[in-house]
Amino acid sequence: MEKKKNISMAVIKRLPKYHRYLQELINNDVDRISSKELSEKIGFTASQIRQDLNCFGDFGQQGYGYNVKDLYNEIGVILGLDKRYNTVIIGAGNIGQAIANYTKFDKVGFELTGIFDANPKMLGIKIRDVAIRDIDDLPKFLEENKIDIAIICVPRISAQRVCDEVLRGGIKAIWNFAPVDLDVPEDVTVENVHLSESLYTLVYQLNDK
């Protein structure tokens, strides 16, 4: 399915949730589902679901609904999960190790090719058969390997310096777990995961009730 331009980011951010729920339906041997039934499971209105999917094409049939497996595959293509992405993790602390150990990434095309850290005690330790390397080796590694995504899990004070290094290595996509907003060129995509901000939002909602 050819991607259309000017799709709102709100729609894009809902696609992974559709993908996850459709996977659950496949696991439960559900072959087809209506927008109303999907609405009851996922929490969005049936109208919202139809509008979101219509941004990318005609997937459902009136009176039939959606073929679950076909829709799951189509959304995977829209999200780009039909491709392989070479990935490196910089920072092998608790967050970096947790991400490295998340085996589901392999199943959807994210191949961990390198892990880097500044702590000498970490060097050589293997996580899923990938040995942790010295962060000083990162520039040469990026020069010799085509890396698509950098996952930054270093302390705040080091984050921009690491970011600058991966940019020099030609990386155009960064998943940032450092608690700081990175300064990058317009042609580089950054997805920030600020754990404290998420927690503070949760606490606000708890107290607001």
BALUM-931651 format. One record per residue: residue number from 1; residue in three letters; chain; x, y, z of N, C-alpha, C in turn. Coordinates in Angstrom, 3 decimals, m for minus. Example, Ala and Ser with C-alpha at 12.3 -4.5 7.8 and 13.67 -1.06 7.14 Angstrom:
 rogu drentor sese     n.c1     n.c2     n.c3    ca.c1    ca.c2    ca.c3     c.c1     c.c2     c.c3
    1     ALA    A   13.190   m5.690    7.800   12.300   m4.500    7.800   13.200   m3.300    7.800
    2     SER    A   12.850   m2.250    7.080   13.670   m1.060    7.140   12.900    0.030    7.870
END
This chain:
 rogu drentor sese     n.c1     n.c2     n.c3    ca.c1    ca.c2    ca.c3     c.c1     c.c2     c.c3
    1     MET    A    0.849   m1.200    0.000    0.000    0.000    0.000    0.880    1.243    0.000
    2     GLU    A    0.677    2.121   m0.966    1.480    3.331   m1.068    1.099    4.300    0.038
    3     LYS    A    2.116    4.851    0.701    1.855    5.804    1.771    1.412    7.139    1.190
    4     LYS    A    0.471    7.778    1.857    0.040    9.109    1.455    0.720   10.137    2.341
    5     LYS    A    0.939   11.299    1.783    1.579   12.358    2.542    0.531   13.156    3.317
    6     ASN    A    1.040   13.949    4.256    0.193   14.848    5.043   m0.812   14.113    5.935
    7     ILE    A   m0.461   12.897    6.352   m1.273   12.201    7.351   m0.893   12.765    8.708
    8     SER    A   m1.877   13.087    9.541   m1.566   13.692   10.824   m0.814   12.715   11.716
    9     MET    A    0.065   13.257   12.572    0.843   12.419   13.476   m0.066   11.698   14.466
   10     ALA    A   m1.214   12.274   14.779   m2.159   11.611   15.692   m2.625   10.281   15.095
   11     VAL    A   m2.879   10.266   13.791   m3.278    9.025   13.115   m2.128    8.026   13.124
   12     ILE    A   m0.922    8.491   12.793    0.255    7.614   12.755    0.476    6.958   14.109
   13     LYS    A    0.299    7.724   15.181    0.550    7.200   16.528   m0.500    6.177   16.954
   14     ARG    A   m1.647    6.159   16.272   m2.667    5.144   16.607   m2.421    3.828   15.861
   15     LEU    A   m1.680    3.867   14.772   m1.466    2.663   13.965   m0.806    1.517   14.744
   16     PRO    A    0.231    1.782   15.563    0.823    0.667   16.312   m0.170   m0.022   17.239
   17     LYS    A   m1.134    0.732   17.764   m2.138    0.125   18.634   m3.065   m0.785   17.830
   18     TYR    A   m3.461   m0.337   16.642   m4.253   m1.203   15.755   m3.477   m2.490   15.466
   19     HIS    A   m2.210   m2.319   15.153   m1.359   m3.453   14.792   m1.292   m4.457   15.944
   20     ARG    A   m1.144   m3.959   17.164   m1.035   m4.837   18.337   m2.332   m5.592   18.591
   21     TYR    A   m3.465   m4.898   18.491   m4.751   m5.557   18.740   m5.075   m6.567   17.644
   22     LEU    A   m4.709   m6.240   16.412   m4.942   m7.184   15.319   m4.102   m8.446   15.503
   23     GLN    A   m2.887   m8.281   16.025   m2.048   m9.454   16.314   m2.722  m10.351   17.350
   24     GLU    A   m3.330   m9.741   18.371   m4.046  m10.514   19.386   m5.226  m11.258   18.769
   25     LEU    A   m5.927  m10.620   17.846   m7.053  m11.268   17.171   m6.573  m12.457   16.343
   26     ILE    A   m5.449  m12.285   15.649   m4.878  m13.386   14.867   m4.511  m14.551   15.785
   27     ASN    A   m3.918  m14.224   16.926   m3.539  m15.271   17.886   m4.754  m16.023   18.410
   28     ASN    A   m5.913  m15.343   18.410   m7.154  m15.959   18.882   m8.007  m16.517   17.742
   29     ASP    A   m7.374  m16.629   16.550   m8.024  m17.231   15.378   m9.264  m16.479   14.919
   30     VAL    A   m9.247  m15.154   15.062  m10.337  m14.317   14.549   m9.994  m13.932   13.111
   31     ASP    A  m10.884  m14.235   12.180  m10.609  m13.994   10.755  m11.071  m12.625   10.280
   32     ARG    A  m12.195  m12.152   10.796  m12.699  m10.847   10.361  m13.357  m10.135   11.527
   33     ILE    A  m13.417   m8.815   11.406  m13.966   m8.019   12.495  m14.528   m6.727   11.917
   34     SER    A  m15.605   m6.233   12.489  m16.199   m4.972   12.049  m15.542   m3.820   12.806
   35     SER    A  m15.722   m2.614   12.302  m15.166   m1.449   12.997  m15.810   m1.285   14.364
   36     LYS    A  m17.083   m1.683   14.487  m17.774   m1.582   15.785  m17.157   m2.557   16.789
   37     GLU    A  m16.892   m3.784   16.337  m16.289   m4.784   17.231  m14.862   m4.388   17.602
   38     LEU    A  m14.127   m3.839   16.623  m12.771   m3.388   16.899  m12.781   m2.206   17.860
   39     SER    A  m13.790   m1.369   17.722  m13.950   m0.223   18.612  m14.115   m0.666   20.063
   40     GLU    A  m14.910   m1.708   20.264  m15.146   m2.202   21.627  m13.871   m2.756   22.259
   41     LYS    A  m12.969   m3.272   21.431  m11.733   m3.854   21.941  m10.645   m2.811   22.163
   42     ILE    A  m10.577   m1.854   21.240   m9.431   m0.958   21.228   m9.675    0.363   21.953
   43     GLY    A  m10.953    0.749   22.075  m11.267    1.965   22.822  m11.456    3.212   21.982
   44     PHE    A  m11.208    3.147   20.671  m11.511    4.260   19.776  m12.916    4.062   19.227
   45     THR    A  m13.555    5.146   18.760  m14.882    4.997   18.171  m14.768    4.305   16.819
   46     ALA    A  m15.843    3.649   16.406  m15.862    2.984   15.098  m15.614    3.995   13.987
   47     SER    A  m16.183    5.197   14.141  m15.994    6.250   13.144  m14.524    6.655   13.053
   48     GLN    A  m13.866    6.765   14.212  m12.459    7.136   14.240  m11.603    6.079   13.537
   49     ILE    A  m11.910    4.816   13.796  m11.164    3.721   13.171  m11.311    3.777   11.654
   50     ARG    A  m12.544    3.959   11.187  m12.769    4.013    9.737  m12.043    5.202    9.114
   51     GLN    A  m12.103    6.351    9.786  m11.428    7.550    9.267   m9.919    7.338    9.199
   52     ASP    A   m9.363    6.747   10.248   m7.914    6.515   10.282   m7.490    5.603    9.135
   53     LEU    A   m8.189    4.498    8.967   m7.806    3.526    7.948   m8.053    4.058    6.539
   54     ASN    A   m9.078    4.890    6.393   m9.376    5.470    5.081   m8.276    6.417    4.595
   55     CYS    A   m7.426    6.866    5.536   m6.293    7.712    5.139   m5.321    6.953    4.243
   56     PHE    A   m5.378    5.620    4.303   m4.391    4.804    3.595   m4.992    3.927    2.507
   57     GLY    A   m6.308    3.897    2.407   m6.927    3.085    1.368   m8.228    2.472    1.831
   58     ASP    A   m8.833    1.667    0.971  m10.102    1.000    1.287   m9.799   m0.424    1.759
   59     PHE    A   m9.923   m0.645    3.049   m9.568   m1.943    3.611  m10.781   m2.822    3.912
   60     GLY    A  m11.869   m2.219    4.345  m13.033   m3.001    4.763  m14.083   m3.110    3.674
   61     GLN    A  m15.019   m4.026    3.878  m16.158   m4.186    2.978  m17.437   m4.073    3.795
   62     GLN    A  m18.373   m3.284    3.291  m19.629   m3.102    4.004  m20.360   m4.447    4.132
   63     GLY    A  m20.757   m4.735    5.355  m21.442   m5.993    5.621  m20.500   m7.137    5.921
   64     TYR    A  m19.198   m6.912    5.712  m18.211   m7.953    5.974  m17.231   m7.527    7.071
   65     GLY    A  m16.851   m6.252    7.024  m15.856   m5.761    7.976  m14.454   m5.875    7.411
   66     TYR    A  m13.497   m6.099    8.281  m12.102   m6.166    7.879  m11.583   m7.595    7.994
   67     ASN    A  m10.803   m7.999    6.987  m10.062   m9.249    7.104   m8.894   m8.978    8.053
   68     VAL    A   m8.869   m9.656    9.189   m7.921   m9.327   10.254   m6.471   m9.481    9.802
   69     LYS    A   m6.152  m10.600    9.175   m4.770  m10.849    8.786   m4.320   m9.874    7.697
   70     ASP    A   m5.201   m9.605    6.728   m4.852   m8.667    5.659   m4.614   m7.263    6.213
   71     LEU    A   m5.491   m6.845    7.137   m5.363   m5.506    7.715   m4.088   m5.412    8.556
   72     TYR    A   m3.808   m6.462    9.300   m2.576   m6.514   10.106   m1.352   m6.352    9.202
   73     ASN    A   m1.327   m7.078    8.094   m0.187   m7.009    7.173   m0.081   m5.644    6.506
   74     GLU    A   m1.237   m5.079    6.123   m1.239   m3.763    5.461   m0.722   m2.682    6.408
   75     ILE    A   m1.153   m2.710    7.660   m0.680   m1.717    8.627    0.813   m1.902    8.882
   76     GLY    A    1.264   m3.161    8.888    2.693   m3.423    9.030    3.491   m2.787    7.907
   77     VAL    A    2.974   m2.871    6.681    3.636   m2.257    5.526    3.628   m0.735    5.666
   78     ILE    A    2.497   m0.176    6.078    2.393    1.275    6.258    3.415    1.764    7.285
   79     LEU    A    3.566    0.994    8.373    4.513    1.366    9.419    5.964    1.087    9.014
   80     GLY    A    6.143    0.310    7.942    7.495   m0.017    7.504    8.060   m1.267    8.143
   81     LEU    A    7.186   m2.103    8.716    7.639   m3.296    9.421    7.939   m4.461    8.486
   82     ASP    A    7.823   m4.216    7.188    8.164   m5.244    6.198    9.629   m5.135    5.768
   83     LYS    A   10.380   m4.247    6.404   11.787   m4.045    6.067   12.661   m4.419    7.262
   84     ARG    A   13.986   m4.457    7.035   14.943   m4.716    8.103   15.664   m3.416    8.460
   85     TYR    A   15.907   m3.224    9.751   16.578   m2.020   10.220   17.750   m2.395   11.125
   86     ASN    A   18.954   m2.037   10.698   20.126   m2.254   11.539   20.149   m1.198   12.636
   87     THR    A   20.313   m1.664   13.869   20.148   m0.800   15.029   21.336   m0.923   15.971
   88     VAL    A   21.715    0.204   16.569   22.730    0.179   17.628   22.156    0.806   18.892
   89     ILE    A   22.630    0.322   20.017   22.275    0.889   21.316   23.520    1.525   21.901
   90     ILE    A   23.412    2.783   22.313   24.522    3.449   22.982   24.102    3.707   24.420
   91     GLY    A   24.782    3.030   25.330   24.436    3.070   26.752   23.877    1.727   27.175
   92     ALA    A   24.689    0.937   27.884   24.282   m0.424   28.254   23.912   m0.519   29.727
   93     GLY    A   23.297    0.549   30.240   22.777    0.514   31.605   21.465   m0.255   31.645
   94     ASN    A   20.663    0.010   32.665   19.417   m0.749   32.842   18.478   m0.625   31.651
   95     ILE    A   18.287    0.604   31.161   17.367    0.798   30.037   17.930    0.176   28.773
   96     GLY    A   19.200    0.415   28.499   19.818   m0.149   27.307   19.766   m1.663   27.293
   97     GLN    A   20.027   m2.293   28.447   19.977   m3.749   28.522   18.558   m4.271   28.345
   98     ALA    A   17.594   m3.561   28.912   16.194   m3.985   28.782   15.768   m3.961   27.317
   99     ILE    A   16.166   m2.919   26.607   15.821   m2.823   25.181   16.528   m3.923   24.392
  100     ALA    A   17.801   m4.146   24.689   18.566   m5.172   23.980   17.967   m6.560   24.182
  101     ASN    A   17.373   m6.773   25.340   16.799   m8.086   25.656   15.364   m8.254   25.165
  102     TYR    A   14.800   m7.223   24.556   13.410   m7.283   24.105   13.360   m8.014   22.764
  103     THR    A   13.083   m9.289   22.827   13.202  m10.147   21.644   12.169   m9.844   20.562
  104     LYS    A   11.073   m9.196   20.903   10.031   m8.953   19.901   10.533   m8.079   18.754
  105     PHE    A   11.518   m7.222   19.037   12.031   m6.345   17.987   12.545   m7.138   16.796
  106     ASP    A   13.193   m8.268   17.064   13.714   m9.103   15.980   12.614   m9.537   15.029
  107     LYS    A   11.436   m9.823   15.594   10.341  m10.374   14.810    9.753   m9.354   13.842
  108     VAL    A    9.939   m8.074   14.130    9.367   m7.037   13.258   10.445   m6.249   12.524
  109     GLY    A   11.650   m6.832   12.414   12.632   m6.264   11.503   13.743   m5.422   12.093
  110     PHE    A   13.809   m5.313   13.431   14.866   m4.508   14.028   16.016   m5.421   14.463
  111     GLU    A   17.147   m5.298   13.782   18.277   m6.176   14.046   19.341   m5.435   14.842
  112     LEU    A   19.567   m5.898   16.069   20.575   m5.279   16.929   21.959   m5.688   16.442
  113     THR    A   22.735   m4.705   15.976   24.049   m5.007   15.408   25.196   m4.534   16.285
  114     GLY    A   24.913   m3.677   17.264   25.993   m3.200   18.126   25.463   m2.566   19.398
  115     ILE    A   26.229   m2.757   20.490   25.924   m2.120   21.775   27.212   m1.449   22.248
  116     PHE    A   27.107   m0.216   22.707   28.295    0.546   23.085   28.113    1.175   24.470
  117     ASP    A   29.229    1.212   25.226   29.172    1.802   26.557   30.553    2.326   26.928
  118     ALA    A   30.566    3.295   27.859   31.828    3.897   28.288   32.416    3.198   29.513
  119     ASN    A   31.644    2.328   30.149   32.101    1.656   31.361   32.990    0.462   31.004
  120     PRO    A   34.292    0.500   31.375   35.199   m0.607   31.029   34.734   m1.964   31.567
  121     LYS    A   34.014   m1.958   32.681   33.557   m3.215   33.278   32.479   m3.899   32.432
  122     MET    A   31.842   m3.155   31.548   30.767   m3.714   30.721   31.287   m4.335   29.428
  123     LEU    A   32.473   m3.945   29.045   32.986   m4.331   27.731   33.167   m5.849   27.620
  124     GLY    A   32.703   m6.398   26.508   32.815   m7.827   26.261   31.630   m8.644   26.727
  125     ILE    A   30.820   m8.069   27.627   29.618   m8.771   28.076   28.658   m8.900   26.897
  126     LYS    A   28.074  m10.076   26.729   27.181  m10.301   25.598   25.718  m10.226   26.022
  127     ILE    A   24.930   m9.553   25.205   23.472   m9.530   25.354   22.897  m10.067   24.052
  128     ARG    A   22.254  m11.227   24.148   21.731  m11.899   22.955   22.795  m12.006   21.860
  129     ASP    A   23.966  m12.462   22.270   25.089  m12.731   21.363   25.730  m11.487   20.771
  130     VAL    A   25.366  m10.314   21.259   26.008   m9.077   20.805   26.878   m8.559   21.946
  131     ALA    A   28.184   m8.506   21.715   29.115   m8.070   22.759   29.109   m6.542   22.886
  132     ILE    A   29.156   m6.073   24.121   29.225   m4.632   24.372   30.618   m4.132   24.007
  133     ARG    A   30.658   m3.069   23.212   31.930   m2.502   22.744   32.198   m1.169   23.443
  134     ASP    A   33.445   m0.757   23.364   33.840    0.547   23.888   33.207    1.637   23.029
  135     ILE    A   32.677    2.649   23.672   32.011    3.722   22.924   32.984    4.440   21.992
  136     ASP    A   34.277    4.369   22.307   35.272    4.983   21.419   35.343    4.276   20.064
  137     ASP    A   34.828    3.051   20.006   34.817    2.298   18.744   33.622    2.656   17.860
  138     LEU    A   32.703    3.475   18.386   31.467    3.769   17.655   31.698    4.430   16.295
  139     PRO    A   32.542    5.477   16.196   32.711    6.120   14.873   33.163    5.139   13.791
  140     LYS    A   34.137    4.293   14.112   34.644    3.330   13.123   33.563    2.311   12.767
  141     PHE    A   32.795    1.875   13.776   31.720    0.912   13.535   30.684    1.498   12.585
  142     LEU    A   30.310    2.749   12.802   29.318    3.401   11.937   29.863    3.602   10.527
  143     GLU    A   31.145    3.815   10.437   31.772    3.992    9.124   31.749    2.684    8.330
  144     GLU    A   31.897    1.575    9.042   32.014    0.273    8.373   30.676   m0.442    8.205
  145     ASN    A   29.633    0.027    8.879   28.333   m0.643    8.843   27.228    0.352    8.531
  146     LYS    A   26.240   m0.099    7.768   25.077    0.738    7.457   24.068    0.582    8.594
  147     ILE    A   23.976    1.619    9.417   23.078    1.588   10.568   21.905    2.533   10.315
  148     ASP    A   20.715    2.046   10.563   19.507    2.838   10.301   19.023    3.610   11.524
  149     ILE    A   19.120    2.988   12.698   18.536    3.572   13.908   19.534    3.509   15.054
  150     ALA    A   19.688    4.620   15.773   20.483    4.653   16.994   19.544    4.808   18.188
  151     ILE    A   19.753    3.982   19.200   18.971    4.064   20.431   19.892    4.624   21.508
  152     ILE    A   19.591    5.825   21.976   20.459    6.517   22.924   19.921    6.341   24.338
  153     CYS    A   20.732    5.706   25.182   20.335    5.423   26.569   21.415    5.880   27.539
  154     VAL    A   22.041    6.987   27.234   23.137    7.495   28.064   22.615    8.586   29.001
  155     PRO    A   23.405    8.967   30.018   22.989   10.062   30.893   22.808   11.367   30.132
  156     ARG    A   22.027   12.240   30.705   21.693   13.528   30.089   22.933   14.285   29.602
  157     ILE    A   23.984   14.305   30.432   25.165   15.117   30.139   25.897   14.635   28.892
  158     SER    A   25.719   13.357   28.548   26.436   12.786   27.400   25.580   12.695   26.145
  159     ALA    A   24.302   12.948   26.264   23.365   12.634   25.182   23.642   13.404   23.899
  160     GLN    A   23.849   14.722   23.978   24.046   15.500   22.759   25.355   15.120   22.071
  161     ARG    A   26.398   14.843   22.862   27.675   14.437   22.272   27.519   13.111   21.524
  162     VAL    A   26.797   12.161   22.118   26.540   10.880   21.456   25.687   11.097   20.213
  163     CYS    A   24.694   11.956   20.338   23.835   12.279   19.192   24.660   12.831   18.039
  164     ASP    A   25.558   13.760   18.328   26.403   14.354   17.278   27.247   13.279   16.605
  165     GLU    A   27.704   12.312   17.390   28.546   11.238   16.842   27.750   10.360   15.878
  166     VAL    A   26.528   10.001   16.251   25.740    9.136   15.364   25.295    9.903   14.120
  167     LEU    A   25.101   11.206   14.250   24.769   12.009   13.075   25.939   12.035   12.099
  168     ARG    A   27.155   12.161   12.630   28.339   12.120   11.763   28.467   10.763   11.082
  169     GLY    A   27.919    9.733   11.730   27.948    8.392   11.151   26.849    8.141   10.141
  170     GLY    A   26.048    9.162    9.855   25.040    9.055    8.805   23.689    8.537    9.244
  171     ILE    A   23.475    8.396   10.545   22.194    7.883   11.034   21.126    8.977   10.971
  172     LYS    A   19.931    8.604   10.502   18.855    9.576   10.304   17.656    9.346   11.236
  173     ALA    A   17.755    8.347   12.114   16.647    8.070   13.020   17.199    7.742   14.405
  174     ILE    A   16.688    8.425   15.428   17.180    8.256   16.793   16.003    8.010   17.736
  175     TRP    A   16.130    6.964   18.526   15.176    6.680   19.607   15.868    7.111   20.887
  176     ASN    A   15.405    8.201   21.481   16.139    8.852   22.563   15.486    8.610   23.925
  177     PHE    A   16.237    7.918   24.796   15.771    7.681   26.159   16.451    8.608   27.165
  178     ALA    A   17.375    9.437   26.708   18.020   10.388   27.608   17.037   11.511   27.940
  179     PRO    A   17.038   11.998   29.193   16.061   13.021   29.608   16.439   14.416   29.145
  180     VAL    A   16.603   14.572   27.830   16.973   15.858   27.255   16.505   15.886   25.805
  181     ASP    A   16.131   17.058   25.316   15.747   17.215   23.917   17.009   17.428   23.082
  182     LEU    A   17.180   16.608   22.070   18.384   16.639   21.252   18.272   17.666   20.134
  183     ASP    A   19.397   18.275   19.812   19.469   19.242   18.718   19.922   18.503   17.464
  184     VAL    A   19.016   18.361   16.485   19.327   17.610   15.265   18.868   18.402   14.039
  185     PRO    A   19.444   18.106   12.866   18.979   18.745   11.624   17.546   18.325   11.285
  186     GLU    A   16.925   19.062   10.380   15.523   18.803   10.024   15.317   17.449    9.372
  187     ASP    A   16.351   16.919    8.718   16.181   15.647    8.008   16.402   14.428    8.908
  188     VAL    A   16.589   14.663   10.204   16.770   13.572   11.163   15.524   13.451   12.031
  189     THR    A   15.043   12.227   12.187   13.851   11.972   12.992   14.251   11.503   14.377
  190     VAL    A   13.668   12.129   15.398   13.928   11.739   16.784   12.606   11.419   17.459
  191     GLU    A   12.553   10.259   18.098   11.399    9.902   18.933   11.899    9.882   20.374
  192     ASN    A   11.406   10.825   21.179   11.831   10.933   22.568   10.957   10.084   23.482
  193     VAL    A   11.600    9.349   24.379   10.883    8.593   25.400   11.371    9.122   26.742
  194     HIS    A   10.652   10.107   27.275   11.021   10.703   28.548   10.206   10.027   29.647
  195     LEU    A   10.841    9.103   30.356   10.121    8.289   31.331    9.529    9.138   32.459
  196     SER    A   10.271   10.135   32.912    9.772   10.957   34.019    8.535   11.746   33.599
  197     GLU    A    8.521   12.246   32.344    7.358   13.001   31.885    6.125   12.109   31.845
  198     SER    A    6.289   10.882   31.407    5.174    9.938   31.382    4.674    9.661   32.786
  199     LEU    A    5.608    9.482   33.728    5.236    9.216   35.116    4.523   10.419   35.726
  200     TYR    A    5.016   11.623   35.450    4.381   12.827   35.994    2.963   12.992   35.455
  201     THR    A    2.769   12.648   34.188    1.423   12.707   33.610    0.490   11.733   34.311
  202     LEU    A    0.998   10.553   34.597    0.204    9.552   35.316   m0.173   10.062   36.701
  203     VAL    A    0.783   10.652   37.404    0.532   11.156   38.759   m0.498   12.285   38.725
  204     TYR    A   m0.402   13.164   37.723   m1.384   14.239   37.579   m2.799   13.659   37.420
  205     GLN    A   m2.917   12.688   36.524   m4.222   12.096   36.274   m4.750   11.388   37.526
  206     LEU    A   m3.854   10.766   38.291   m4.254   10.124   39.545   m4.824   11.134   40.512
  207     ASN    A   m4.140   12.247   40.666   m4.585   13.280   41.619   m5.785   14.050   41.107
  208     ASP    A   m5.904   14.165   39.786   m7.033   14.896   39.208   m8.352   14.183   39.464
  209     LYS    A   m8.281   12.863   39.662   m9.498   12.098   39.922   m9.887   12.137   41.385
END
